Amino acid sequence: MIEFGHLTHVGLRRELNEDTYYGDSDLGLWLVADGMGGHACGEVASALARETIVREVRGGAPLPQAIRTADEEIIRISRRRNDSLPMGTTVVAMRVQGNRFEVAWVGDSRAYLWREGHLAQLSQDHSYVQELIAQGALTSEQARSHPHRNVVTQALGVTDPMQLNVETLTGELRPGMQLLLCSDGLTEEVDDDGIANLLRQYDCSAQECVDTLVAAALDGGGSDNVTAILVRCQ
């Protein structure tokens, strides 16, 4: 059985929430999309990503293909609108079928897995600082305060479909596992140890846990929109 909690918050410094999310246990699909700040109509791009991915998955498309279609759709609509800047969004999505899960992502919205008392980041950010970490030029701790930490290298609506890198990871879903999907508004303010400490609270529901995660991001400064979905396998 699957239980999930979900919440989005505009944060404390933004007037507009450009994040969006979706959760459906029957379809076995959850996603978080973070519209690009500084780009035109980030909230339009994230909503387009959500609608396209849900539609495509409902129609039988594999998750990575649904994300590719969303990229093409956002680019097409942006061109039709004649926007001077492309509108863009990150996305992290999860599909559950039977006892298997698949996570797919573009950008720096993240997927985490909590299993047997241990938190692991499943996704790898498509970001400038992640490339520096991979090169050994920066530590993960230094990346948290780097001035260019919010610069993404891949995004739907911005990255050409031929260059789009939809990364995926699959695994077996087991009782007791928790999977967290979130925008960088959460990870910007709450580090992995903080997330792990909150996911350790088994006596609270998935919704209560998500409420606490978002509250922690706001307590940390709430510098961006914050969105989180927690999916628990009972």
Residue pairs with C-beta under 8 A, 6 or more apart in sequence:
1 233
1 234
2 25
2 96
2 231
2 232
2 233
2 234
3 205
3 206
3 231
3 232
3 234
4 23
4 25
4 30
4 206
4 229
4 230
4 231
4 232
5 205
5 206
5 207
5 208
5 209
5 210
5 211
5 229
5 230
6 21
6 23
6 207
6 210
6 228
6 229
6 230
7 207
7 210
7 211
7 214
7 227
7 228
8 17
8 19
8 20
8 21
8 214
8 225
8 226
8 227
8 228
9 17
9 185
9 214
9 217
9 218
9 222
9 225
9 226
9 227
10 16
10 17
10 225
11 17
11 185
11 217
11 218
11 222
11 223
11 224
11 225
11 226
12 218
12 221
12 222
12 223
13 221
13 222
13 223
13 224
14 37
14 224
14 225
16 43
17 43
17 225
18 34
18 35
18 36
18 37
18 42
18 43
18 45
18 46
18 89
18 225
19 32
19 33
19 34
19 35
19 46
19 183
19 185
19 225
19 226
19 227
20 32
20 33
20 35
20 43
20 46
20 47
20 49
20 50
20 227
21 30
21 31
21 32
21 33
21 50
21 181
21 227
21 229
22 29
22 30
22 31
22 50
22 53
22 54
23 29
23 30
23 229
23 231
24 30
24 54
27 54
27 57
27 58
28 95
28 96
28 97
29 53
29 54
29 57
29 63
29 93
29 94
29 95
29 96
30 93
30 94
30 181
30 229
30 231
31 49
31 50
31 53
31 54
31 91
31 92
31 93
31 94
31 181
31 229
32 91
32 92
32 93
32 109
32 181
32 182
32 183
32 227
32 228
32 229
33 45
33 46
33 47
33 49
33 50
33 89
33 90
33 91
33 109
33 156
34 42
34 46
34 89
34 90
34 91
34 107
34 108
34 109
34 183
34 184
34 185
34 225
34 227
35 41
35 42
35 43
35 44
35 45
35 46
35 87
35 88
35 89
36 42
36 45
36 87
36 88
36 89
36 90
36 152
36 155
36 157
36 158
37 150
37 224
39 45
39 85
39 86
39 87
39 88
39 157
39 158
40 78
40 83
40 84
40 85
40 86
40 87
41 83
41 87
42 87
42 88
42 89
44 77
44 87
45 74
45 78
45 87
45 88
45 89
45 156
45 157
46 89
46 91
48 70
48 73
48 74
48 77
48 89
48 157
49 67
49 70
49 74
49 89
49 91
49 156
49 157
52 66
52 69
52 70
52 73
52 74
53 63
53 66
53 67
53 69
53 70
53 91
53 93
56 65
56 66
56 69
56 70
57 63
57 66
57 95
61 69
63 93
63 95
63 102
63 104
63 168
64 104
64 166
64 168
66 93
67 91
67 93
67 104
67 106
67 156
67 166
68 161
68 164
68 166
70 91
70 156
71 106
71 156
71 157
71 159
71 161
71 164
72 161
74 87
74 88
74 89
74 156
74 157
75 86
75 157
75 161
78 86
78 87
78 157
86 157
86 158
87 157
88 155
88 156
88 157
88 158
89 107
89 155
89 156
89 157
90 105
90 106
90 107
90 108
90 109
90 126
90 152
90 155
90 156
90 183
90 184
91 104
91 105
91 106
91 107
91 109
91 156
92 103
92 104
92 105
92 107
92 109
92 110
92 111
92 123
92 181
92 182
93 103
93 104
93 105
93 181
94 101
94 102
94 103
94 104
94 111
94 179
94 181
94 231
95 101
95 102
95 104
96 173
96 231
99 172
99 173
99 174
100 170
100 171
100 172
100 173
101 170
101 171
101 172
101 173
101 179
102 168
102 169
102 170
103 111
103 122
103 123
103 168
103 169
103 170
103 179
104 166
104 167
104 168
104 169
105 111
105 123
105 126
105 166
105 167
106 126
106 154
106 155
106 156
106 159
106 164
106 165
106 166
106 167
107 125
107 126
107 127
107 152
107 154
107 155
107 156
108 125
108 126
108 127
108 130
108 150
108 152
108 184
109 123
109 181
109 182
109 183
109 184
110 121
110 122
110 123
110 125
110 180
110 181
110 182
110 184
110 187
111 121
111 122
111 123
111 169
111 179
111 180
111 181
112 119
112 120
112 121
112 122
112 179
112 180
112 182
112 192
112 195
113 119
113 120
113 122
113 171
113 177
113 178
113 179
113 180
114 177
114 178
114 179
114 180
114 196
114 199
115 174
115 176
115 177
115 178
116 176
117 200
118 196
119 192
119 195
119 196
119 199
121 192
122 169
122 179
123 167
123 169
124 130
124 167
125 152
126 152
126 153
126 154
126 155
126 165
126 167
127 149
127 150
127 151
127 152
127 153
128 148
128 149
128 151
128 152
128 153
129 138
129 143
129 146
129 148
129 149
129 151
130 143
131 153
132 138
132 143
132 146
133 139
133 140
133 143
138 146
143 149
144 191
149 188
150 184
150 188
154 164
154 165
156 164
159 165
173 233
174 233
175 233
175 234
176 233
177 232
177 233
178 199
178 206
178 230
178 231
178 232
178 233
179 230
179 231
180 195
180 199
180 213
180 228
180 229
180 230
180 231
181 228
181 229
181 231
182 213
182 226
182 227
182 228
182 229
183 224
183 225
183 226
183 227
183 228
184 224
185 217
185 222
185 223
185 224
185 225
185 226
185 227
186 195
186 213
186 214
186 217
186 226
186 227
186 228
187 195
188 217
188 220
188 223
188 224
189 216
189 217
189 218
189 219
189 220
189 221
189 222
189 223
189 226
190 198
190 213
190 216
190 217
190 220
194 216
195 213
198 209
198 212
198 213
198 216
199 209
199 230
201 208
201 209
201 212
204 212
206 230
206 231
206 232
209 230
210 228
210 229
210 230
213 228
213 230
214 226
214 228
217 226
218 226
